[in-house]
């Protein structure tokens, strides 16, 4: 079961830099244009460390990973970054807006003991090898968790949450606004009794990875590498832990957005094929496809190239008899395992959050069709994770994304 401990976090010195100038979005959503803008914001922006630019003259000894390590070391020596004098937890809150109105997601940063997945720490999505290779090179070069894993736990007693809520009444140590207008704030939790309360509340609770599966699996691989290199080990070395942001499901405030699927396939007669497993309703191109499916389980929006109509697809419920019970009723499973693999033999899937952009990619001929989804529910994430099975990639898009740079963990 999970063990959560405080740590001596590395923080930006806000007397030297502004939080809004030095933090960055997660590495996996940074575009080349975003990276360029972040580089120009500040010579100390964390993007130089966590997602640095590639150069044509890269070598084994001079590349974005070795540069990342040098930046971290130099910024610490210059006092741009400082390390907490003793182990702490770090409260973190994100104030943001959705179609439901204002929301607040909050929790805390701590170190979580690495365990094999399924032993107190549970994934819910499949991963790819390329991002893990990139993260392992960065972790090996910097010997630090430069961006946190976003995880969930469920504590109806809310003892840790009460501590975090009280600490958040004080003045934050750092504030930054992301590109969507969400405001991110950080506070230090350093009182011994507060730290003890948080540790006791999280003791032996299940932890569910919301965002950061690649980083967690990379941390496990790095742990294995260092154990082989530094035998014997006590088990208390910092490489046995990984940096996480932990949010309590019982607090609410969690938002999951859908990632719509823009696809290519070679099949004809698509609506006829779909009609075997779906009730199909035709709506106008002027109708709001998201409102047409919002909140309806096992219901999808569909638009195909060259069509002057859109469609609402309602699953009839009899197409995935051999699929694991925890997965077979999920929208993403129905779409990937039944529609993409069996009915349409989809050759390429592109994930897009923006409805207009997704539809335009089809309209201009880049793709054959788009399937619009409702968001996966938090309770489904918890249920699937505990069943030791995984959803297809991009089944969840937790929103807002954690900002990188609020706190770093040096191993």
C-alpha angles and dihedrals in degrees: 000000000000125000118195122191137176120249143192098263124204109232136180114258100240091196086068103033140022118245093227091057099050109038124082142191118266114292095245095063098043113114123201090257092050090049091052091050092049091050089053093048095067140343085232100053111138091231087082087064105032101036109008125180122270116236130201092232095057116144135177090268098036117046142111091285097052089044090052091055091049092050092052092048094046095047091052091050091047093050093243086120122037132190123228109251093228138016114288142163117235123220115218131187135183120200111197145149133239133168085282092060132245118358137175125210115190142165137123144275117243142145118265122201111247115247132172107270112270094035101097094314116077133193124204104188137059118248137214128229100230098065090046092054090052093048092047092054090050094046092048093049098045100029086215142101099241096177127032130237113240109228139169134216132178119231114160088184089062095201094147090042091056090054091049092048092052093048091049090063088073129076112288120240094221136015131189138164121222128218092269093053097256113146116225122198135183132202131179119239105202108145111114095226092050092050090049092050092052093047092049093047092052096041111124094352120139115253122208120203108229100173126003107052091147092052092050094050089046090053089053091052092048090050090053091049094051094044089057091047099046106036127190099051128184095211091238096088112122092241085071088069136059133206114255139173106220122202124184113235088209091064095063118210093113116131126189118191126198123248106216118221119236108189149185124214139158098223126115128204091041097166091052090052092048094047091070091068104019138057104229125212121186120222134174124267086240092060120098102251093194093054089048092060102026113134095357113127118230091006126128139185117229134193125172131196115275095011122128092205140058127220139217112214118202114192115234091209107236108094107088107051095146096048121106110272092238091056109032097080096047118110093227092051093048089050099045102034100036108024102030100036105030109024106032106015090223112209100191136021124196119189118220130174097192114080095205094049091047092052092045092053086060097040093054093050101253090119138017101232147344129227116204119209141192116238121272110252124243091236089056091053091053094046095048093046093052090050090061093236130113136229122228116276117284093020089139135033107190110206135244101025119231113255116239116232104041091106134358128198117218112207 
